[in-house]
Amino acid sequence: MSHLHPYLVHLLLVLTLGALSVHSTSAATGSSLEGEIESYIKSLRGKGQILGQERTAWLAYDLTSEKKLAGINVNESLQAASMVKVYLALAFFHQVKAGKLHYGPASRRHMELMIQKSNNTSTNWVMRQTGGPSATQSLLKRHYPSLCHQLYLVEYIPAGGRTYRNRGSAGDYARFLHALWNDKLPHSKEILRLMGLPGRDRLYSSAKRVPTGTKVYNKTGSTAMCCGDMGILVARGSNGQSYPYILIGIIENGNRNLSYGPWIRSRGNVIREVSNMVYLSMKKRYSL
């Protein structure tokens, strides 16, 4: 696909991602997994463990059968936090493919720090290479509009990491991950490598029902107002085959939490419990 005009690339993405229906905002589709997630979040709200001003979004998608397993509030515009960094990688690699930037030892190190360590200094370095927030958003929306419906990239990461203005949606992240897994983005394999570097996450780490050794390619997002994770997990079948699936979970608080540590830990554990549910749903579908 590297030789195609950007418009044709976009058209192919639209056609390919047509199967990725992410318009459900509730459990209205009748999915048992959606209902299970909805009931779980409702129970937490009833116990005051998720507050009234907190919004959540969830999306699970089976990449083997090309079927959505759950989609709740997928088109809600929510804080992106560090999850936006995968888009910065995409913009950078788009310019590398166009011959306008070079991916060498220095930029590779900044990219690893940005994705694996969520280093904000390296993040801002990467964003500067593509012209800053506004220019980077324009590039992405021009060349990858199907992945950027709710993407709002308006600020560098401020000192202290208090980034609250950049926004995205679970639906956009899912389309990004779907295109990435199917090698439809520039340097897809390198972006996957970066997202697969070792690190603690909320999809696999301490998700007790997800088996040890499950491969995960992800990017977390954490601020005093947002706890999220987006990624692809690759489940192992008893038949030796791999069964990849997309999972995205986002919890956004309308107010900045003064007790950041306890809040981010508890909401991270909510995402882990949903990850357990999604894995068990996959286990019912396949011999895992």
URHUBEL-V372810 format. One record per backbone hydrogen bond with DSSP energy under -0.5 kcal/mol. CO is the residue of the C=O (numbers start at 1). NH is the residue of the N-H. If there is no record, write none. Layout:
co/nh
CO/NH
CO/NH
This chain:
co/nh
1/4
5/8
5/9
6/10
7/11
8/12
9/13
10/14
11/15
12/16
13/17
15/18
16/19
17/20
19/21
20/22
24/74
26/29
27/30
31/35
32/36
33/37
34/38
35/39
36/40
37/41
38/42
39/43
40/44
41/45
42/46
43/47
44/49
44/50
45/48
51/54
53/254
55/252
57/250
58/72
59/248
60/69
60/70
61/63
61/246
62/66
62/67
67/62
69/34
70/60
72/58
73/76
74/171
76/78
78/168
80/83
81/84
82/85
83/86
84/87
84/88
85/89
86/90
87/91
88/92
89/93
90/94
91/95
92/96
93/97
94/98
95/100
95/101
96/99
102/104
104/108
105/109
106/110
107/111
108/112
109/113
110/114
111/115
112/116
112/117
113/117
113/119
119/123
120/124
121/125
122/126
123/127
124/128
125/129
126/130
127/130
127/132
128/131
132/136
133/137
134/138
135/139
136/140
137/141
138/142
139/143
140/144
144/147
145/148
148/151
152/154
152/167
156/158
158/161
159/162
161/163
162/164
166/80
166/81
167/152
168/78
169/173
170/174
171/175
172/176
173/177
174/178
175/179
176/180
177/181
178/182
179/184
180/183
185/188
187/191
188/192
189/193
190/194
191/195
192/196
194/197
195/218
204/207
206/208
207/210
209/211
211/214
215/234
216/218
217/232
219/230
221/228
224/257
225/253
226/223
227/251
228/221
229/249
230/219
231/247
232/217
233/235
233/245
234/215
235/243
237/240
241/237
243/235
244/63
244/64
245/233
246/61
247/231
248/59
249/229
250/57
251/227
252/55
258/260
259/263
260/264
261/265
262/266
263/267
264/268
265/269
266/270
267/271
268/272
269/273
270/274
271/275
272/276
273/277
274/278
275/279
276/280
277/281
278/282
279/283
280/284
281/285
282/286
286/288
287/238
287/239
